[in-house]
Amino acid sequence: MQFKRELQPGSLVRRYKRFLADVQLGNNKIITVHCPNSGSMLGCSEPGSPVMLSRSDNPKRKYPHTLEMLQVGTVWVGVNTALTNRLVREALENGVIKEFGGLDSITQEIKTSDKTRLDFLLEQQGKKIFLEVKNCSLAIDREAMFPDAVTIRGTKHLRELALLKQQGNRAAVLFCVQRGDVDCFVPASHIDPLYAETLVKVAEAGVMVLAYQADVSPTEIRIARKLPVKIE
């Protein structure tokens, strides 16, 4: 996915109220921008971090700028979770994600029960594959980790995938790692032990657990490679 317009650089002042951040521009002006990330952004929200912003021409937006990525060390980390499913769909269509073979259709935002929606329904020769996608921006000691905060909703999604698998469908969860300084994926059991335990249980029940790493730059974000998954 290439950015249609050149991103604007700045420096993070602070991230607050979950969906807002203050950013200092090159002319020292400080603006408030939309931060499309519901997680804690642990490890990638340090004040002073270089950032890249996009700008919307929508006159109805209160904050026209969007926080797209931050620099941590020498790498850019994508934090706009609104792009994650778009990146995964692109990788599915281009054959970068190979586990599901050739697909007949890709449908997004599938309601699977009264109170649950999953990100994708993939269909292949009449067979259904349910896929839930999670954006991963946390890294410790070259290990990508999810979640970066306790996620009751994420645990519910795992259980829904296990139920769909039990009903005879294929089911998978895919962690989209938007940073280049990691070598594998592990669940963040020190942050949310229930999620980590549930991930192990659903994997044992046949739910596929995948991690793919994206190359992130101020001009383009693209899923590039599969990462090893380490769960116990």
Sequence and secondary structure as in RCSB ss.txt:
>XXXX:A:sequence
MQFKRELQPGSLVRRYKRFLADVQLGNNKIITVHCPNSGSMLGCSEPGSPVMLSRSDNPKRKYPHTLEMLQVGTV
WVGVNTALTNRLVREALENGVIKEFGGLDSITQEIKTSDKTRLDFLLEQQGKKIFLEVKNCSLAIDREAMFPDAV
TIRGTKHLRELALLKQQGNRAAVLFCVQRGDVDCFVPASHIDPLYAETLVKVAEAGVMVLAYQADVSPTEIRIAR
KLPVKIE
>XXXX:A:secstr
 B SS  EEEEEEEEETTTEEEEE TTS EEEEE    S  TTS  TT EEEEEE   TT SS EEEEEEEETTE
EEE  GGGHHHHHHHHHHTTSS TT S SEEEEEEEEETTEEEEEEEEETTEEEEEEEEEE EEETTEEEE SS 
 HHHHHHHHHHHHHHHTT EEEEEEEE  SS SEEEE TTT HHHHHHHHHHHHTT EEEEEEEEE SSBEEEEE
E  B   
